[in-house]
Amino acid sequence: MKYSFANRMHGVDESFIREILKVTEKPEIISFAGGLPNPGLFPVREISDAAQKALACKGESALQYATTEGYLPLREFIAQRYQLKQGLEVSPDEILITNGSQQGIDLVAKILLNRGDHVIIERPGYLGAIQAISLYETEFHGVSMEDDGVDTAELEDVFKDHPIKLFYAVPNFQNPSGISYSRKKRDDVAEILKSTAAIFLEDDPYGELRFTGAKLPLIKSQIREQGILMGSFSKITVPGTRLGWVCADKEIMDKLKVAKQAADLHSNFLSQVIIHQYLMDNDLDEHIEKIKNVYGQQCQCMFSAIQQYFPAKLTCTKPEGGMFLWVTLPEGVSSMELFEKAIAENVAFVPGGAFYVNGGGDRSFRLNFSNSTEEKIETGIKKLAGVIKRML
């Protein structure tokens, strides 16, 4: 049968990373491809205790339908944490619990974007955002990333030349590059935004995972109503509950709730109650400190191995947090060809082209360090270096 699909489906492909992950399911593959947290750090016993306690104390209500906004005590916790950690005053009514921050991107795009609207995204940019926003048949404008964040001169030019409606960015330990915006870049971006009518969608799943350097403020703290902020429990507790959130001004939040109701009524309520119980019974800061210590060691291990084994012609970012680093190959060397040869050596990564709108990234690739042991990192990078040297 020949199906007649909506036009919006014609220009959106399956997630390249999800397809790669199918290849990496073989146990012999050393995979730096997925954006996966380290499962050895999951608080399994504590989550189990929280689940039992939540069901014992709130069993019937925890298993019932709930409000679209999400569990109020959980939203209060998020609001209080923004005040405590960022000095950002947020009301629980300005927070919507979502099925991961990925749903947050989709809902924001759904309420703001019409076909043909202009959207800025970092270059390279987060593949999940590219995929979600593409469904709304928008026109992307990629703005280059520099060592300390987005190229603000280029950003200004794009705003001058196009009626930008939305600017999506990951200022802390960006996916895929690992780059974090400097304080100056944050200030400059905020000033540029203030002169426009665009909404800034600030995705911050990795912000608490800083293992070196000084903490920097959220851009939303400077632009307030013009900024929409997103966060996630996936990177700081466990990803399996699929709990994230959107923080936005009341007028935006009212529209988000309508879109959320149309999508799924509310996020998994039992997961919300369990995560909140876990947060009440455990020290989240202590848990995050463990994550940061391990990720910092894994990042240093990968960076050191790259310096030791990779040819000097390559460049590599050195993140101060998060889960990724970004490698750029010499002219004439294709990361896609490298991927195909590396898979034959049982090593996987994500070629850079997947993170670019309107072409690009042929010489770059993303490496994830959080989901591999230091032994596997050393072995995998050494193997990858051998493939690169043969290609050169």
C-alpha positions in Angstrom: 0.0 0.0 0.0 1.2 3.5 -0.8 0.8 5.7 2.2 0.2 9.5 2.0 2.3 11.0 4.8 2.2 14.6 6.0 4.6 16.9 4.1 6.5 17.6 7.3 7.8 13.9 7.4 9.5 14.1 4.0 12.5 16.2 5.1 13.2 14.4 8.5 15.4 11.3 8.7 15.8 8.8 11.5 18.2 9.8 14.1 21.7 9.0 12.8 22.9 8.3 16.3 20.1 5.8 17.0 21.0 4.0 13.8 24.7 3.9 14.9 23.7 2.5 18.3 22.2 -0.5 16.6 25.6 -1.2 15.1 27.3 -0.8 18.4 25.2 -3.4 20.3 27.8 -6.1 19.6 29.7 -6.7 22.8 33.1 -6.5 21.1 32.5 -2.9 19.9 34.1 -0.1 22.0 31.5 2.6 21.5 32.2 6.3 21.9 29.0 7.0 19.9 26.1 7.2 22.4 25.4 10.2 24.7 25.0 7.8 27.6 25.6 8.5 31.3 27.8 6.0 33.2 25.5 3.3 34.4 27.9 2.4 37.2 26.9 5.7 38.8 23.2 5.1 38.8 21.8 5.1 42.4 20.0 1.8 41.9 19.5 0.9 45.6 18.4 4.5 46.5 15.9 4.6 43.6 14.6 1.2 44.6 14.1 2.4 48.2 12.5 5.6 46.9 10.1 3.5 44.8 9.0 1.3 47.7 8.6 4.3 49.9 6.6 6.3 47.3 4.3 3.4 46.7 3.9 2.7 50.5 3.1 6.4 51.3 1.4 7.6 48.1 0.4 4.4 46.3 -3.0 5.2 45.1 -2.3 8.8 44.2 1.0 7.9 42.6 -0.7 5.5 40.3 -3.5 7.9 39.2 -3.7 10.4 36.4 -2.2 13.8 37.4 -2.0 17.4 36.3 -0.3 18.4 33.1 2.2 20.7 34.8 3.7 17.8 36.9 4.1 16.9 40.5 4.1 20.1 42.5 6.7 19.1 45.1 9.1 18.2 42.3 8.5 21.5 40.5 9.1 23.2 43.9 12.4 21.4 44.2 13.5 22.5 40.8 12.5 26.1 41.5 14.3 26.1 44.8 17.4 24.6 43.2 17.6 27.4 40.6 17.4 29.9 43.4 20.1 28.1 45.4 22.5 27.3 42.6 22.0 30.1 40.1 20.3 32.9 42.1 17.5 32.7 39.5 14.1 33.3 41.0 11.6 31.0 39.4 8.0 30.1 40.5 7.0 26.4 40.4 4.1 27.6 38.1 6.8 28.5 35.5 8.0 24.9 35.3 6.5 22.1 33.2 7.7 18.5 33.7 8.3 16.8 30.4 9.3 13.4 29.0 13.0 14.3 28.9 14.2 17.6 27.6 13.7 16.2 24.1 10.0 16.7 24.5 10.6 20.2 25.8 12.2 21.1 22.4 9.3 19.6 20.5 6.7 21.5 22.6 8.5 24.8 22.3 8.8 24.4 18.6 5.1 23.4 18.4 3.9 26.5 20.1 6.2 29.0 18.4 7.1 27.9 14.9 5.2 28.0 11.7 6.3 26.6 8.3 9.1 28.8 6.9 10.0 30.5 10.2 13.7 31.2 10.8 15.7 29.4 13.5 19.3 29.8 14.6 21.2 26.7 15.9 24.8 26.3 16.7 27.1 24.8 14.1 27.7 22.0 15.0 24.4 21.7 16.9 22.6 19.1 18.9 21.2 16.5 16.6 18.0 15.9 18.7 17.1 19.6 18.4 17.7 19.6 14.6 15.5 16.5 14.3 12.7 17.9 16.5 12.6 21.4 15.0 12.8 20.1 11.4 9.4 18.6 11.8 7.9 22.1 11.8 9.4 22.8 8.3 11.5 25.7 9.5 14.5 27.4 7.9 17.7 26.8 9.8 20.7 29.1 10.1 23.8 27.6 11.6 26.1 29.9 13.5 29.7 28.7 13.9 31.1 27.7 17.3 34.4 29.1 18.5 36.6 27.9 21.4 34.6 30.0 23.9 31.1 29.7 22.4 29.1 30.9 19.4 30.6 33.4 17.0 28.8 36.5 18.1 29.8 38.6 15.0 28.3 35.9 12.8 25.3 35.7 15.1 24.6 39.4 14.8 24.8 39.2 11.0 22.2 36.4 10.9 19.9 38.4 13.1 20.3 41.4 10.8 19.7 39.4 7.6 16.8 37.2 8.7 13.6 37.5 10.8 14.8 35.0 13.5 12.0 33.6 15.7 14.0 31.1 17.8 17.6 30.6 18.8 18.4 27.2 20.3 21.7 26.7 22.1 23.5 24.6 24.7 25.8 27.1 26.4 27.2 24.6 29.0 29.5 21.8 27.6 27.7 21.7 24.3 26.5 18.6 22.6 28.4 17.7 20.4 31.5 19.8 20.9 31.9 20.0 24.7 32.5 23.7 24.4 31.2 26.0 27.1 30.4 29.7 26.5 32.7 32.1 28.3 31.2 34.8 30.5 31.9 37.4 27.8 30.1 35.3 25.2 27.1 34.9 27.5 27.0 38.7 28.1 27.3 39.4 24.3 24.6 36.8 23.4 22.3 38.4 25.9 22.9 41.9 24.6 22.3 40.7 21.0 19.1 39.0 22.0 17.7 42.0 23.8 17.7 44.0 20.5 15.5 41.3 18.8 12.1 39.8 19.3 13.6 36.2 19.1 13.0 33.6 21.9 16.2 32.0 23.2 15.8 28.3 24.0 18.6 27.5 26.5 19.1 23.8 26.8 21.1 23.0 30.0 21.2 19.2 30.6 24.9 19.2 31.5 25.2 22.5 33.5 25.8 20.8 36.9 28.4 18.4 35.4 31.3 20.9 35.6 34.5 19.1 36.7 36.9 22.0 36.2 36.8 25.7 35.9 34.5 28.3 37.3 30.7 28.1 37.3 29.1 30.6 34.9 25.6 32.1 35.0 22.7 31.1 32.8 21.9 33.4 29.9 18.2 33.4 30.9 19.2 35.3 34.1 20.0 38.3 31.9 17.1 38.1 29.5 14.3 36.7 31.7 11.0 36.6 29.8 12.8 36.3 26.4 14.5 33.1 27.6 13.1 29.6 27.9 15.3 27.2 30.0 15.3 23.4 29.9 16.8 20.9 32.3 16.9 17.2 32.8 17.2 14.6 35.5 18.7 12.1 33.0 22.3 13.3 33.5 22.1 13.9 37.3 20.0 11.0 38.5 18.9 8.4 35.9 17.8 8.6 32.3 15.4 5.7 32.3 12.6 7.8 34.1 12.7 10.2 31.1 12.1 13.3 33.2 13.0 16.7 32.1 11.5 20.2 32.4 10.9 23.5 30.7 11.1 26.8 32.6 9.3 29.7 30.9 7.3 32.9 31.5 3.6 32.4 32.3 2.3 33.4 28.9 4.6 30.9 27.2 3.8 28.3 29.9 0.1 28.5 29.3 0.6 27.6 25.6 3.1 24.8 26.6 0.5 23.2 28.8 -2.0 23.1 26.0 0.5 21.5 23.7 1.5 19.0 26.4 -2.1 18.1 27.1 -2.6 17.4 23.4 0.6 15.2 23.3 0.2 13.0 26.4 -1.8 14.7 29.1 1.1 14.5 31.6 4.5 12.9 32.0 4.9 9.6 33.9 3.5 10.5 37.3 4.9 7.5 39.2 8.4 8.3 37.9 7.9 11.9 39.2 6.9 10.8 42.6 9.8 8.3 42.8 12.4 10.8 41.7 11.1 13.4 44.2 11.2 10.8 47.0 14.8 10.0 46.0 15.7 13.7 46.1 14.1 14.1 49.6 16.0 11.1 51.0 19.4 11.6 49.4 22.0 14.4 48.9 21.8 15.2 45.2 24.9 17.4 45.4 26.9 14.5 46.9 25.7 12.3 44.0 26.6 14.9 41.4 30.0 15.3 42.9 30.6 11.5 42.4 29.5 11.9 38.7 31.8 14.9 38.2 34.8 13.2 39.7 34.4 10.1 37.5 33.6 12.1 34.3 36.6 14.4 34.9 38.9 11.3 35.1 37.4 9.8 32.0 37.6 13.0 30.1 41.3 13.5 31.0 42.0 9.8 30.1 40.5 10.3 26.7 42.2 13.7 26.1 45.6 12.3 27.2 45.2 9.3 25.0 44.3 11.5 22.0 47.4 13.6 22.6 49.6 10.5 22.9 48.3 8.5 20.0 46.5 10.7 17.4 48.6 12.4 14.7 49.5 16.0 15.5 47.6 17.3 12.5 44.3 16.7 14.4 42.6 19.2 16.8 40.5 18.3 19.8 38.4 20.3 22.3 39.1 19.9 26.0 35.8 20.2 27.9 35.5 21.5 31.4 32.4 19.4 32.0 29.7 17.4 30.3 30.1 14.1 28.4 31.7 14.9 25.0 34.7 16.1 23.1 35.1 17.0 19.4 37.8 16.1 17.0 38.6 17.7 13.7 40.6 15.8 11.1 43.1 17.3 8.5 41.9 18.6 5.1 40.9 15.8 2.8 40.1 13.2 5.5 36.4 12.2 5.8 35.0 11.3 9.2 32.4 9.1 7.5 35.1 7.1 5.8 36.9 6.9 9.1 33.8 5.7 10.8 33.4 2.8 8.3 37.0 1.8 8.8 36.9 2.1 12.6 33.8 -0.1 12.8 35.8 -2.8 11.1 38.3 -2.4 14.0 35.4 -2.5 16.6 35.5 1.2 17.5 32.5 3.5 17.0 31.9 7.3 17.2 29.5 9.7 15.6 30.7 11.4 12.3 30.3 15.2 12.4 27.9 15.6 9.4 25.0 14.6 11.6 25.3 17.7 13.7 25.3 20.3 10.9 22.3 21.9 9.1 22.8 22.7 5.4 25.9 20.6 5.1 29.3 20.6 6.8 31.2 18.6 9.4 32.8 16.2 7.0 36.1 16.3 8.8 34.8 16.3 12.4 33.5 13.7 14.8 32.1 13.4 18.4 33.5 11.2 21.1 31.6 10.3 24.3 33.8 9.6 27.3 31.2 9.0 30.1 30.1 5.5 29.1 33.5 3.8 28.8 36.0 2.5 31.3 39.4 4.1 31.3 40.8 0.8 30.0 38.3 0.8 27.1 39.0 4.5 26.4 42.8 3.8 26.1 42.3 0.8 23.9 39.6 2.4 21.7 41.6 5.6 21.1 44.7 3.7 20.3 42.8 1.6 17.7 41.2 4.7 16.3 44.6 6.4 16.0 45.9 3.4 14.0 43.0 3.8 11.5 43.6 7.5 11.2 47.3 7.1 10.6 46.7 4.5 7.9 44.2 6.9 6.2 46.7 9.8 6.3 
